[in-house]
Amino acid sequence: MINIFFQRIRYLYLKTFILRPKIISTIIFIPFLYFLGWILASPLIFLGIEKEKISLIGTIITFLIFVISLPKWFEVRWKLNNVWKLVGIKKTNRNRKPSFYFLKGLLGAISLLSAILIPIILFKDGIWLGEISIDILINSLLLIFGVGFAEELIFRGWLLEELKNQFGLKKALIFQSSIFSIVHIGFNLPLWQMISILSGLFLLGIFLAFVRLKNNNSLWGCIGLHGGLVGGWFLVNNGLFEISKDVPIWLVGPGNINTNPLGGFWGISLLFFLCFLYFFILKKNQKFN
């Protein structure tokens, strides 16, 4: 009985690679992998493991299956090999190591967060504390490397390449950023706040894709930038700074408890400027061809 069940799961798994039209496979691939991760993690409940931890384990299993699936995915669907170079993980520039792009992205995240914090400090809505525990630091590093790597491999790696093969680069840039913003939105916020956060996340998705194009398709700059923003803002809110509850939303961004500074007017303005700047740099260097 169990063997038959897993044979059917394997059949469905392989079937997701070849559905027509191809966009259907693209849409259901990650949700199906999440379903697989949930199936594999669910038996842990009989060992007395908490549901929250099982959910986390299921997510990790999902990502591992995703990573293992990538070579087969691009081979079956697009007859493409050397997948890790295709998605920007393997070295793409003989003159630059991945660590160079990662540190460059991390520096970009620090610069962007600094640009967000400067007016908050100038308006006396935030003060420096510098109190960081080991646990908070470890969590921040996990966010930088874990969230940065996982989300960039999915969105600016797999999804961008997948959509580019189906619709071309320019449409792929828009589509991947739209999906990125929608899956990160919290629908428990007022409409105008959701629109604000969606706008900021959409611009962030565009900017991260632009960073990859500028970095000769290396994904490591995106990983450093995205991870640095998430981990850095976590540090800001957990001991590095004390931000007043009365700080204007246009500065710190909307949100009930966990605000998103890139969803505020100031953060959106910064991202719009960066996208505008990178667009002309990439256009000048013919990166959109």
Secondary structure, 3 states (H helix, E strand, C coil): CHHHHHHHHHHHHHHCCCCCCHHHHHHHHHHHHHHHHHHHHHHHHHHCCCHHHHHHHHHHHHHHHHHHHHHHHHHHHHCCCCHHHHCCCCCCECCECHHHHHHHHHHHHHHHHHHHHHHHHHCCCEEECCCCCHHHHHHHHHHHHHHHHHHHHHHHHHHHHHHHHHHCHHHHHHHHHHHHHHHCCCCCCCHHHHHHHHHHHHHHHHHHHHHHHHCCCCCHHHHHHHHHHHHHHHHHHHHHEEECCCCCHHHHCCCCCCCCHHHCHHHHHHHHHHHHHHHHHHHHCCCCC
